[in-house]
Amino acid sequence: MYIPPALAAVHFHLPPDVMLYGYVALLCLISLCVAYRALSSEAHEIKQFWMAAAVTTLFVVPSLCFVFGDREHLVFVFTLPWIIEMLLWRRPRTLSILWALPGFFLKPYNLIFFAALQLLGGPKEQKLHERIFAPASFILGAAGVAYVACLYIFFPNYPTKLVPLMLTAYPYVYATLFDKLRDGGPITLVGMALVFECIADAKARRLWYGFLAAGFIAYLCNAGWGYTLNLIFTPLWLLCFALWRQSDAGIMHRLPAGIAGWLTRLMMVLILLLTCDSLAKDIYYTHKDGYAKNYTHLPPAFYKQLHTSAGQEFILLSTSLWATNLDVLGGTPHHVFAYDSLWPLPWLYSHPDDKRRGAVYSLVVPKLAEAITTYPQATLIVDTSPAQYKMPNDTDLLAYFRKDAEVNAALAPYRLVQTLEDCGDPLRDEDIINAECRYAIWRRAD
């Protein structure tokens, strides 16, 4: 999904983030065109109203969760035209279904949205078996079989090695279930309460309950980090638009239309205020430091020092720092997907006797030796912070990797040249993963 902007950035010598945001904006515009086509048979007022909902859903609300361009945003970029048709009780057009397919396959649990809306939305007169065996189900099923077959044929390591690795080690670095329930539960309950108070039709109520529940379940299946809340905020935002229209038409359930209308508008204003607050912080810190606040886990002065010390090409060993943080250095680390944040490493440390440990170890540690020897970079950045994400205190990452003979041989040309320890910045304490952080800079001697 991200290959086109990456290739374009290399070809045209443009910043990757510029190409990425331009690419996603283009996808959003295509999605709006598909949505406009899907609404072509609707009255002008309905078309105008839902196109406004689509524009704000794709361009405005994602900024609330710092998610523009992420997969939790792209799922709605592709599926929104189909979702709107299902919410309006229409039979979805083939174009909407085909455009939605990439969104459903971005992450497996995105299929929860399809299941919920396919069973509860669309034409009201459809019976259960007609919904299950609808054309959309056959198209999705055929596309799913083709997708899996292509993975096994062209990328066999993904389903046979990477997917088992992710299922084993990735959930260990997720937010806890309690944290997910604490952050996502209240937002979902607000939406459920609005449905209960404002929607009288039983089928419509089940549809919106199902849509909100699908977003909440997808969020629980996800890592639980802040940007994944977009899976909950987007259904809530679309619900607010639907209730806004109902209140204008005087069609409400328990609450008087006037009160319900103002309540809905207040909810939308609160979401927009949160979005504006997030955007304002992004703009402020981009103007002040040259990059947005949401991509920052280290203070600006430390980034500048790291940039001066590391140069343009490097390999990163860290469980706390992500590639997006290092984009501000002006260089792109090689093997960022293998060694950015070292996400399987916490699981390895905490499961020394697990029978799956050998398979995970072979996909993490020896690959570092292969990466260094195949793409030897001038600089190696090693996180030496006392406290690291999901790791025991005072973990020595380099010592852990040096236990492997191949890695130790690959690291032999590197020499420690500098230790960076200045991580203090009271203005950005809320963004620093490690209050006390240190990084060691190693350079090749040859």
C-alpha positions in Angstrom: 0.0 0.0 0.0 2.9 2.4 0.8 5.2 1.3 -2.1 4.0 3.9 -4.6 4.8 7.0 -2.5 8.1 5.4 -1.3 9.2 4.7 -4.9 8.1 8.2 -6.0 10.0 9.8 -3.2 13.2 8.0 -4.3 12.6 8.8 -8.0 11.8 12.5 -7.6 14.1 13.1 -4.6 11.3 14.4 -2.5 10.8 14.0 1.3 9.0 10.7 2.0 6.4 12.3 4.2 5.4 14.8 1.5 4.9 12.0 -1.0 3.0 9.9 1.5 0.5 12.7 2.5 0.1 13.6 -1.2 -0.6 10.0 -2.0 -3.1 9.6 0.8 -4.8 12.9 -0.2 -5.2 11.6 -3.7 -6.7 8.4 -2.4 -9.2 10.5 -0.4 -10.2 12.4 -3.4 -10.8 9.2 -5.4 -12.8 7.9 -2.5 -15.0 11.1 -2.5 -15.6 10.6 -6.2 -16.7 7.0 -5.6 -18.9 8.2 -2.8 -20.4 10.9 -5.1 -21.1 8.2 -7.6 -22.7 6.0 -5.0 -25.0 8.9 -3.9 -25.9 9.8 -7.5 -29.5 8.5 -7.2 -30.1 10.4 -3.9 -31.8 13.7 -3.5 -29.6 16.7 -3.8 -29.9 17.6 -0.1 -29.0 14.1 1.0 -26.1 13.9 -1.4 -24.8 17.3 -0.3 -25.1 16.3 3.4 -23.3 13.0 3.2 -20.6 14.3 1.0 -19.9 16.9 3.7 -19.8 14.0 6.2 -17.3 12.1 3.9 -15.0 15.1 3.5 -14.8 15.7 7.2 -14.4 12.0 7.9 -11.5 11.6 5.5 -9.6 14.9 6.0 -10.5 16.4 9.4 -11.3 13.7 12.0 -8.1 11.6 11.3 -6.1 14.5 12.6 -7.6 13.9 16.0 -5.8 10.6 16.4 -2.7 11.6 14.5 -3.7 8.9 12.0 -3.8 10.6 8.6 -2.1 8.2 6.2 -2.0 5.3 8.7 -3.9 2.0 8.1 -6.6 3.0 10.6 -7.3 6.0 8.3 -6.9 4.1 5.1 -9.5 1.5 6.1 -12.1 4.3 5.9 -10.6 5.9 2.9 -11.4 2.8 1.0 -14.6 1.6 2.7 -16.4 4.9 3.3 -18.5 4.9 0.1 -19.7 1.4 0.8 -20.4 2.3 4.5 -22.5 5.3 3.5 -24.6 3.1 1.2 -25.1 0.5 3.9 -26.1 3.2 6.4 -28.6 4.7 4.0 -30.2 1.2 3.5 -29.1 1.1 -0.2 -27.9 -1.8 -2.2 -24.2 -1.1 -2.6 -22.8 -0.5 -6.1 -20.2 -2.8 -7.5 -17.8 0.1 -7.7 -18.1 0.8 -4.0 -17.6 -2.9 -3.1 -14.5 -3.1 -5.3 -13.0 0.1 -3.9 -13.7 -1.1 -0.3 -11.7 -4.4 -0.8 -8.2 -2.9 0.0 -9.6 -1.4 3.2 -11.0 -4.7 4.4 -7.7 -6.5 3.7 -5.3 -3.9 5.3 -5.8 -5.7 8.6 -7.7 -8.9 9.3 -10.0 -7.4 11.9 -11.2 -4.7 9.5 -13.5 -7.5 8.2 -15.5 -6.9 11.4 -16.9 -3.8 9.8 -18.0 -5.8 6.7 -19.7 -8.4 8.8 -21.6 -5.9 11.0 -22.8 -3.7 8.2 -23.5 -6.6 5.7 -25.7 -8.3 8.3 -27.4 -5.2 9.7 -27.3 -2.5 6.9 -28.2 -2.3 3.2 -31.8 -2.9 1.9 -34.2 -3.3 4.8 -36.2 -5.9 3.0 -33.3 -8.4 2.6 -33.5 -11.5 4.7 -30.6 -13.0 6.6 -29.6 -15.6 4.0 -29.8 -12.9 1.3 -27.4 -10.7 3.3 -25.0 -13.6 3.8 -25.0 -14.7 0.2 -25.1 -11.2 -1.3 -22.8 -10.3 -4.3 -20.6 -8.3 -1.9 -19.9 -11.5 0.1 -18.9 -13.4 -3.0 -16.7 -10.6 -4.3 -15.0 -10.3 -0.9 -14.6 -14.0 -0.6 -13.1 -14.3 -4.1 -10.8 -11.4 -3.5 -9.7 -12.9 -0.2 -8.8 -16.2 -1.8 -6.8 -14.4 -4.5 -5.1 -12.3 -1.9 -4.0 -15.2 0.2 -2.9 -17.2 -2.9 -0.8 -14.3 -4.1 0.9 -14.0 -0.7 1.9 -17.7 -0.7 3.1 -17.5 -4.4 4.9 -14.2 -4.4 5.7 -13.5 -0.7 5.8 -17.0 1.0 7.8 -15.7 4.0 5.0 -13.4 5.0 2.3 -16.0 5.8 4.8 -18.8 6.8 7.2 -16.8 9.0 6.2 -13.2 9.6 2.5 -13.8 10.5 3.4 -16.5 13.1 6.1 -14.1 14.5 3.5 -11.3 14.8 0.9 -13.6 16.4 3.5 -14.7 18.9 5.5 -11.6 19.8 3.5 -8.6 18.8 0.6 -8.8 21.3 3.1 -8.6 24.1 3.8 -5.0 23.3 0.1 -4.1 23.0 -1.6 -1.8 25.4 -3.3 -3.8 28.2 -7.0 -4.8 27.9 -7.7 -2.5 30.9 -6.1 0.5 29.1 -8.1 -0.3 25.9 -11.4 -0.5 27.9 -10.5 2.7 29.8 -9.7 4.7 26.6 -12.2 3.3 24.1 -15.1 2.2 26.3 -16.4 5.6 27.3 -16.3 6.9 23.7 -18.3 3.8 22.5 -20.8 4.1 25.4 -21.4 7.8 24.5 -22.3 6.6 21.0 -24.5 3.8 22.3 -26.4 6.2 24.6 -27.0 8.6 21.6 -28.4 5.7 19.6 -30.7 4.6 22.5 -32.0 8.1 23.2 -32.4 9.4 19.6 -33.2 6.5 17.2 -36.7 5.0 17.3 -36.6 2.5 14.5 -35.5 -0.9 15.7 -33.6 -1.8 12.6 -31.8 1.5 12.5 -30.9 1.2 16.2 -29.4 -2.3 15.6 -27.5 -1.0 12.6 -25.8 1.8 14.6 -25.2 -0.5 17.6 -23.5 -2.9 15.3 -21.4 -0.2 13.6 -20.2 1.2 16.9 -19.6 -2.2 18.3 -17.6 -3.2 15.2 -15.3 -0.2 15.7 -14.8 -1.0 19.4 -14.1 -4.7 18.8 -11.6 -3.8 16.0 -10.0 -1.4 18.4 -9.7 -4.1 21.1 -8.1 -6.4 18.5 -5.6 -3.7 17.7 -2.5 -2.6 19.6 -4.5 0.0 21.5 -2.2 3.0 20.9 -3.7 6.4 20.4 -4.0 6.4 16.7 -6.1 3.3 16.7 -8.9 5.2 18.4 -9.8 6.4 14.9 -11.6 3.0 14.6 -14.0 4.3 17.3 -14.1 8.0 16.5 -15.1 7.6 12.8 -18.3 5.6 13.5 -19.2 8.1 16.3 -18.6 11.0 13.9 -20.9 9.5 11.2 -23.5 8.8 13.9 -23.4 12.5 14.8 -24.0 13.4 11.2 -27.0 11.0 10.9 -28.5 12.3 14.1 -28.0 15.9 13.0 -30.0 15.1 9.9 -32.7 13.4 11.9 -33.0 16.3 14.3 -33.4 18.7 11.5 -36.3 16.5 10.2 -37.8 16.3 13.6 -37.5 12.5 13.7 -36.1 11.6 17.1 -37.0 9.0 19.7 -36.9 10.0 23.4 -35.4 13.4 23.3 -37.2 16.3 21.7 -35.7 17.1 18.3 -34.4 20.5 19.4 -32.6 19.1 22.4 -31.2 16.1 20.5 -30.1 18.3 17.7 -28.1 20.6 20.0 -26.7 17.6 21.9 -25.5 16.1 18.6 -24.0 19.4 17.5 -22.3 19.8 20.8 -20.7 16.3 20.4 -19.5 17.3 17.0 -18.1 20.6 18.2 -16.2 18.7 21.0 -14.7 16.3 18.5 -13.7 19.2 16.2 -12.2 21.1 19.2 -10.1 18.1 20.1 -9.1 17.9 16.4 -8.2 21.6 16.3 -6.2 21.2 19.5 -4.2 18.3 17.9 -3.6 20.2 14.7 -2.6 23.4 16.5 0.0 21.5 18.5 1.3 19.9 15.2 1.5 23.3 13.6 3.2 25.0 16.6 5.9 22.3 17.0 6.5 22.0 13.3 7.1 25.8 13.1 9.2 25.7 16.3 11.3 22.5 15.8 10.7 21.5 12.2 8.6 18.4 12.9 5.2 17.6 14.5 4.8 17.0 18.2 3.0 13.6 17.7 6.1 12.1 16.2 8.4 13.1 19.1 9.6 11.0 21.9 12.8 13.0 22.4 13.5 16.7 23.1 14.5 18.9 20.1 18.0 19.6 21.4 18.7 15.9 21.7 17.5 15.3 18.1 19.8 17.9 16.8 22.7 16.4 18.7 21.7 12.9 17.5 21.6 14.2 13.9 25.0 15.7 14.2 26.5 12.5 15.6 24.7 9.9 13.5 24.8 11.4 10.1 22.5 10.3 7.2 22.9 6.5 7.2 22.6 4.3 10.2 21.1 1.2 11.8 19.0 1.6 14.9 18.8 -0.8 17.9 16.0 0.5 20.2 12.8 -0.7 21.8 11.5 2.9 22.4 12.3 4.9 19.2 10.5 4.6 15.9 11.5 5.4 12.4 9.0 8.3 12.3 11.1 9.9 15.1 14.2 9.5 13.0 12.7 11.0 9.9 13.7 14.4 11.2 17.4 13.4 11.0 17.2 13.6 7.2 18.2 9.9 6.8 16.3 6.7 6.3 17.5 3.7 8.4 17.9 0.5 6.5 15.9 -2.5 7.6 13.6 -0.3 9.5 10.9 -2.9 9.5 13.2 -5.5 11.1 15.0 -3.4 13.6 12.9 -0.3 14.2 11.7 -0.6 17.8 12.9 -4.2 17.9 9.3 -5.2 18.8 9.9 -9.0 19.1 12.7 -8.5 21.6 10.6 -7.8 24.7 8.8 -11.1 24.1 12.1 -12.9 23.8 13.3 -11.5 27.1 10.2 -12.4 29.0 9.7 -16.0 27.5 13.1 -17.7 27.9 11.6 -21.2 28.1 8.8 -20.9 25.5 9.0 -23.5 22.8 8.4 -20.9 20.1 11.4 -18.9 21.2 13.8 -20.5 18.7 11.6 -19.5 15.8 11.3 -15.9 17.0 15.0 -15.7 17.8 16.0 -16.9 14.3 13.9 -14.1 12.7 15.3 -11.4 14.9 18.9 -11.8 16.0 20.7 -13.6 13.0 18.9 -11.2 10.6 20.8 -8.3 12.2 24.1 -9.9 11.1 22.6 -10.3 7.6 21.4 -6.7 7.5 24.8 -5.3 8.6 26.8 -7.4 6.2 24.5 -6.9 3.2 23.9 -3.1 3.8 26.8 -1.9 5.9 26.0 1.5 7.3 28.5 3.9 8.6 26.7 4.4 12.0 25.1 2.1 14.5 22.8 3.8 17.0 22.2 1.8 20.2 19.7 2.7 22.9 21.4 2.4 26.2 18.7 4.0 28.3 18.2 2.5 31.8 14.4 2.0 31.2 13.2 0.8 27.8 9.8 -0.1 26.6 8.6 -3.5 27.9 12.2 -4.5 28.8 13.9 -5.1 32.2 15.7 -2.1 33.6 19.4 -1.6 32.6 19.1 -4.0 29.6 22.2 -4.1 27.5 20.9 -4.5 24.0 24.3 -4.7 22.3 25.5 -7.3 24.8 22.4 -9.4 24.1 23.0 -9.3 20.3 26.7 -10.0 20.7 26.0 -13.4 22.2 25.3 -14.5 18.7 28.5 -15.3 16.9 27.4 -14.0 13.5 26.2 -10.7 14.9 29.4 -10.3 17.0 31.5 -10.8 13.8 29.3 -8.3 11.9 29.7 -5.8 14.7 33.5 -6.2 14.9 34.3 -3.2 12.6 32.3 -0.8 14.7 33.8 1.3 17.5 32.1 3.4 20.2 32.7 7.0 19.4 30.2 9.0 21.4 27.6 8.6 24.2 24.6 11.0 24.2 22.9 11.6 27.5 21.2 15.0 27.4 17.5 14.1 27.2 16.2 16.7 29.6 13.5 19.1 28.2 10.7 20.1 30.6 8.6 21.5 27.8 8.3 18.1 26.2 8.4 15.7 29.2 4.9 14.4 28.2 6.4 13.2 24.9 9.5 11.4 26.2 9.2 7.7 26.6 12.2 7.5 28.8 12.7 10.4 31.2 16.3 9.3 31.5 17.6 8.3 28.0 21.0 7.6 26.6 22.2 6.6 23.1 25.6 5.2 22.1 27.0 6.1 18.6 29.1 3.4 17.0 31.0 3.9 13.7 32.7 1.6 11.4 36.5 1.7 11.7 37.1 0.4 8.1 
